[in-house]
Amino acid sequence: MKFIRNLIEQELQKIEQQLSSDSSDDITQNVSNKKELKKCLFLIDLAEDYDLDNRTIKEIISLPDMKTGYSEYRIINDCESDAMEDWVEIFDDHTKRLLPGDLIILKK
Protein backbone atom coordinates (compact mmCIF):
# COMPACT_ATOMS: atom_id res chain seq x y z
CA MET A 1 0.00 0.00 0.00
CA LYS A 2 2.97 2.27 0.48
CA PHE A 3 3.49 2.49 -3.29
CA ILE A 4 -0.15 3.44 -3.90
CA ARG A 5 -0.12 5.93 -1.01
CA ASN A 6 2.95 7.62 -2.51
CA LEU A 7 1.31 7.84 -5.95
CA ILE A 8 -1.81 9.40 -4.48
CA GLU A 9 0.18 11.87 -2.39
CA GLN A 10 2.23 12.88 -5.44
CA GLU A 11 -0.94 13.44 -7.42
CA LEU A 12 -2.41 15.47 -4.56
CA GLN A 13 0.69 17.68 -4.59
CA LYS A 14 0.29 18.24 -8.34
CA ILE A 15 -3.34 19.17 -7.86
CA GLU A 16 -2.47 21.56 -5.03
CA GLN A 17 0.09 23.28 -7.26
CA GLN A 18 -2.43 23.54 -10.08
CA LEU A 19 -5.09 24.91 -7.75
CA SER A 20 -2.76 27.57 -6.37
CA SER A 21 -1.75 28.78 -9.84
CA ASP A 22 -4.76 27.92 -11.97
CA SER A 23 -7.59 30.20 -12.94
CA SER A 24 -9.02 28.04 -15.70
CA ASP A 25 -12.04 25.77 -15.86
CA ASP A 26 -9.91 22.92 -14.48
CA ILE A 27 -10.43 24.18 -10.94
CA THR A 28 -13.72 22.33 -10.52
CA GLN A 29 -12.22 19.10 -11.87
CA ASN A 30 -9.10 19.49 -9.72
CA VAL A 31 -11.19 20.02 -6.59
CA SER A 32 -13.26 16.94 -7.45
CA ASN A 33 -10.12 14.87 -8.08
CA LYS A 34 -8.60 16.07 -4.81
CA LYS A 35 -11.70 14.94 -2.87
CA GLU A 36 -11.64 11.53 -4.54
CA LEU A 37 -7.96 11.03 -3.80
CA LYS A 38 -8.47 11.98 -0.15
CA LYS A 39 -11.26 9.39 0.05
CA CYS A 40 -8.83 6.82 -1.32
CA LEU A 41 -6.26 7.72 1.34
CA PHE A 42 -8.94 7.33 4.01
CA LEU A 43 -9.82 3.86 2.70
CA ILE A 44 -6.15 2.90 2.56
CA ASP A 45 -5.82 3.96 6.22
CA LEU A 46 -8.80 1.76 7.14
CA ALA A 47 -7.37 -1.18 5.24
CA GLU A 48 -4.01 -0.81 6.96
CA ASP A 49 -5.42 -0.17 10.46
CA TYR A 50 -7.72 -3.21 10.35
CA ASP A 51 -5.72 -5.48 8.03
CA LEU A 52 -8.46 -5.48 5.40
CA ASP A 53 -7.89 -6.94 1.98
CA ASN A 54 -9.16 -9.72 -0.24
CA ARG A 55 -7.19 -12.28 1.79
CA THR A 56 -8.59 -11.27 5.18
CA ILE A 57 -12.24 -10.44 4.47
CA LYS A 58 -14.63 -13.36 4.43
CA GLU A 59 -17.84 -11.38 3.96
CA ILE A 60 -19.29 -7.89 4.30
CA ILE A 61 -22.85 -7.76 5.58
CA SER A 62 -25.12 -4.74 5.27
CA LEU A 63 -27.70 -4.85 8.06
CA PRO A 64 -31.20 -4.94 6.60
CA ASP A 65 -34.03 -2.58 7.39
CA MET A 66 -36.50 -4.85 9.17
CA LYS A 67 -39.29 -2.24 8.85
CA THR A 68 -39.97 -2.37 12.60
CA GLY A 69 -39.95 1.36 13.19
CA TYR A 70 -36.99 2.94 14.92
CA SER A 71 -35.20 -0.10 16.24
CA GLU A 72 -31.50 -0.82 16.59
CA TYR A 73 -29.26 -3.82 16.29
CA ARG A 74 -27.18 -4.77 19.32
CA ILE A 75 -24.13 -7.00 19.59
CA ILE A 76 -24.65 -9.78 22.10
CA ASN A 77 -22.31 -12.44 23.46
CA ASP A 78 -24.49 -15.52 23.92
CA CYS A 79 -22.00 -17.01 26.42
CA GLU A 80 -22.55 -20.39 24.77
CA SER A 81 -26.08 -20.51 26.11
CA ASP A 82 -29.51 -20.55 24.52
CA ALA A 83 -30.91 -18.91 27.66
CA MET A 84 -31.36 -15.21 26.84
CA GLU A 85 -30.90 -14.26 30.50
CA ASP A 86 -27.27 -15.44 30.23
CA TRP A 87 -26.53 -13.26 27.24
CA VAL A 88 -24.34 -10.18 27.67
CA GLU A 89 -24.57 -7.03 25.56
CA ILE A 90 -21.07 -6.14 24.38
CA PHE A 91 -21.52 -2.37 24.57
CA ASP A 92 -23.64 -2.12 27.69
CA ASP A 93 -23.06 1.64 27.96
CA HIS A 94 -25.35 1.93 24.89
CA THR A 95 -22.83 4.06 22.98
CA LYS A 96 -22.71 1.76 19.97
CA ARG A 97 -25.92 0.72 18.35
CA LEU A 98 -26.10 -0.55 14.81
CA LEU A 99 -28.69 0.71 12.37
CA PRO A 100 -29.99 -0.59 9.04
CA GLY A 101 -27.35 -0.08 6.38
CA ASP A 102 -24.44 -0.34 8.82
CA LEU A 103 -21.78 -2.81 7.79
CA ILE A 104 -20.34 -5.80 9.58
CA ILE A 105 -17.05 -7.12 8.21
CA LEU A 106 -16.44 -10.81 8.83
CA LYS A 107 -12.77 -11.68 8.74
CA LYS A 108 -11.36 -15.06 7.77
BAGUGU-136947 format. One record per residue (C-alpha): x, y, z; residue in one letter. Coordinates in steps of 0.05 Angstrom, whole numbers. Example, Ala and Ser with C-alpha at 12.3 -4.5 7.8 and 13.67 -1.06 7.14 Angstrom:
BEGIN
+--------+--------+--------+---+
!     xx !     yy !     zz ! r !
+--------+--------+--------+---+
!    246 !    -90 !    156 ! A !
!    273 !    -21 !    143 ! S !
+--------+--------+--------+---+
! end
This chain:
BEGIN
+--------+--------+--------+---+
!     xx !     yy !     zz ! r !
+--------+--------+--------+---+
!      0 !      0 !      0 ! M !
!     59 !     45 !     10 ! K !
!     70 !     50 !    -66 ! F !
!     -3 !     69 !    -78 ! I !
!     -2 !    119 !    -20 ! R !
!     59 !    152 !    -50 ! N !
!     26 !    157 !   -119 ! L !
!    -36 !    188 !    -90 ! I !
!      4 !    237 !    -48 ! E !
!     45 !    258 !   -109 ! Q !
!    -19 !    269 !   -148 ! E !
!    -48 !    309 !    -91 ! L !
!     14 !    354 !    -92 ! Q !
!      6 !    365 !   -167 ! K !
!    -67 !    383 !   -157 ! I !
!    -49 !    431 !   -101 ! E !
!      2 !    466 !   -145 ! Q !
!    -49 !    471 !   -202 ! Q !
!   -102 !    498 !   -155 ! L !
!    -55 !    551 !   -127 ! S !
!    -35 !    576 !   -197 ! S !
!    -95 !    558 !   -239 ! D !
!   -152 !    604 !   -259 ! S !
!   -180 !    561 !   -314 ! S !
!   -241 !    515 !   -317 ! D !
!   -198 !    458 !   -290 ! D !
!   -209 !    484 !   -219 ! I !
!   -274 !    447 !   -210 ! T !
!   -244 !    382 !   -237 ! Q !
!   -182 !    390 !   -194 ! N !
!   -224 !    400 !   -132 ! V !
!   -265 !    339 !   -149 ! S !
!   -202 !    297 !   -162 ! N !
!   -172 !    321 !    -96 ! K !
!   -234 !    299 !    -57 ! K !
!   -233 !    231 !    -91 ! E !
!   -159 !    221 !    -76 ! L !
!   -169 !    240 !     -3 ! K !
!   -225 !    188 !      1 ! K !
!   -177 !    136 !    -26 ! C !
!   -125 !    154 !     27 ! L !
!   -179 !    147 !     80 ! F !
!   -196 !     77 !     54 ! L !
!   -123 !     58 !     51 ! I !
!   -116 !     79 !    124 ! D !
!   -176 !     35 !    143 ! L !
!   -147 !    -24 !    105 ! A !
!    -80 !    -16 !    139 ! E !
!   -108 !     -3 !    209 ! D !
!   -154 !    -64 !    207 ! Y !
!   -114 !   -110 !    161 ! D !
!   -169 !   -110 !    108 ! L !
!   -158 !   -139 !     40 ! D !
!   -183 !   -194 !     -5 ! N !
!   -144 !   -246 !     36 ! R !
!   -172 !   -225 !    104 ! T !
!   -245 !   -209 !     89 ! I !
!   -293 !   -267 !     89 ! K !
!   -357 !   -228 !     79 ! E !
!   -386 !   -158 !     86 ! I !
!   -457 !   -155 !    112 ! I !
!   -502 !    -95 !    105 ! S !
!   -554 !    -97 !    161 ! L !
!   -624 !    -99 !    132 ! P !
!   -681 !    -52 !    148 ! D !
!   -730 !    -97 !    183 ! M !
!   -786 !    -45 !    177 ! K !
!   -799 !    -47 !    252 ! T !
!   -799 !     27 !    264 ! G !
!   -740 !     59 !    298 ! Y !
!   -704 !     -2 !    325 ! S !
!   -630 !    -16 !    332 ! E !
!   -585 !    -76 !    326 ! Y !
!   -544 !    -95 !    386 ! R !
!   -483 !   -140 !    392 ! I !
!   -493 !   -196 !    442 ! I !
!   -446 !   -249 !    469 ! N !
!   -490 !   -310 !    478 ! D !
!   -440 !   -340 !    528 ! C !
!   -451 !   -408 !    495 ! E !
!   -522 !   -410 !    522 ! S !
!   -590 !   -411 !    490 ! D !
!   -618 !   -378 !    553 ! A !
!   -627 !   -304 !    537 ! M !
!   -618 !   -285 !    610 ! E !
!   -545 !   -309 !    605 ! D !
!   -531 !   -265 !    545 ! W !
!   -487 !   -204 !    553 ! V !
!   -491 !   -141 !    511 ! E !
!   -421 !   -123 !    488 ! I !
!   -430 !    -47 !    491 ! F !
!   -473 !    -42 !    554 ! D !
!   -461 !     33 !    559 ! D !
!   -507 !     39 !    498 ! H !
!   -457 !     81 !    460 ! T !
!   -454 !     35 !    399 ! K !
!   -518 !     14 !    367 ! R !
!   -522 !    -11 !    296 ! L !
!   -574 !     14 !    247 ! L !
!   -600 !    -12 !    181 ! P !
!   -547 !     -2 !    128 ! G !
!   -489 !     -7 !    176 ! D !
!   -436 !    -56 !    156 ! L !
!   -407 !   -116 !    192 ! I !
!   -341 !   -142 !    164 ! I !
!   -329 !   -216 !    177 ! L !
!   -255 !   -234 !    175 ! K !
!   -227 !   -301 !    155 ! K !
+--------+--------+--------+---+
! end
